[in-house]
C-alpha cells in the first residue's frame, strides 16, 4: 500500500518546530527512523528535537554521532517536550509503548503525526501515515524522502539502512522483497556502511550480556510438542551478571534454532515487578493478536506487551495464550 506523502509535506511546509519520538526502549528501526527524519526536516530549514521515553542503548549510539537523542526526565522535562508545533511519533501507534511521553502527547496543543508500520493501533495521532505491509518504519522514511525529493545525508542513509536491515533480520525475514534490497542498495550508494554497522550491532556484545544469555538459555522451556519455546529473564539475573535490560534484545530469536519451534517468547521481569514480553512467530500464528490480549501489539510475526506481576502468574497466562494461538492455527506445510 503506497502512502501519499503530500499531506506530510504540507505539514512540514506550514510548521517550523518538530519533536520526534518513538516507543520505550527504542530499537534500531525507531532510532534510525528518528535520526533520518530529523536530518530530512533540518534540510528543509526546520528545528528538530528527538525526545524518547527511555535512553538510547549503548549499542545504537553509533547511529547518533551528534548525540541528539534525548530521553524524557533525563535530558529534558515534559514542559520542554510540549514546546513544539508538531509531534511526530515513529515506529509505534500504541499509547502503552509511549509511557511518560504519552502524557506529553495527551496534554499538548501541537499537531500529532504518526509514521508507523505496525498492525496494532491506538488513536495516537491527528494525522497518520501507516503501511502495515512495510518491512520497517525506516522504509517509510526512505519512501518519504524519495517522494518529496529530499536528499538523504550520509548519516541518514546509514541510519535507514540499519533500520531496515534489523527489522528484516538482516534481510532474512519474509517481509524482505525486491524493493527492500533496492532501497538498501541506494542507501549504500549514499554512504551506508553495512560491514561497520553489523559490527556495531552484533559483534560488540559485553561479557555481561553473554553471561545473561547463557543463564536464559539454561532455562529454555518447550511446550505444544516442541512447537512453542520460551525464555525468562529475572531481576536476579541482571544483578548476578552485571547485564542491563537492553541485553535481552533479540535473544528470543535463538529459540528458532531448535528444530520444530514455530513460536517463541521471552518474559523479562522489570524492576517494578511488571513483565515485559516479546513474542515471535514463523508467521502462521498471529502473535500480534496474542499481544493484544495483554494490551500490547505489533506485527503478525513479532509483537510485544507489558503484563502486571507477579512474574509466575504472568508466565502461566503467557504460555496459555500462546498454546491457544498455536492450537487454533494451521501449521505450515
Number of C-alpha atoms within 10 A of each C-alpha: 8 10 13 11 16 12 13 17 14 10 15 17 13 10 14 17 19 25 24 23 30 29 24 20 18 21 21 25 26 27 31 28 32 33 27 27 26 22 21 21 19 15 14 13 13 16 16 21 19 23 26 30 22 21 17 22 17 10 17 19 16 17 24 18 11 10 11 14 22 18 20 19 16 10 11 13 14 16 11 13 24 20 15 20 18 22 29 21 27 27 26 28 27 21 20 18 21 23 15 17 28 17 13 18 22 14 12 17 13 18 17 20 20 23 24 27 25 25 18 21 16 10 11 19 18 11 16 18 17 23 18 16 13 19 25 28 28 34 25 26 23 25 16 20 17 13 14 12 9 14 14 21 17 18 20 28 27 26 31 35 30 29 28 29 27 20 23 19 14 15 17 12 16 12 15 19 13 8 11 19 14 11 17 24 13 14 24 16 12 17 16 23 17 17 8 12 19 15 11 17 16 9 11 10 13 12 12 16 20 14 17 23 22 11 18 21 18 10 12 13 15 17 13 15 9 14 18 22 26 26 24 25 22 17 15 11 18 17 11 12 16 14 19 14 16 15 18 20 13 12 16 24 16 14 24 18 8 12 9 13 20 22 29 26 26 28 26 22 26 18 11 9 15 17 24 20 24 25 28 27 23 19 17 16 23 23 30 24 20 23 27 15 13 18 16 24 29 28 22 23 19 22 25 24 22 22 23 15 16 12 19 11 11 21 20 10 13 23 19 12 18 24 16 13 18 21 12 10 11 10 13 9 3
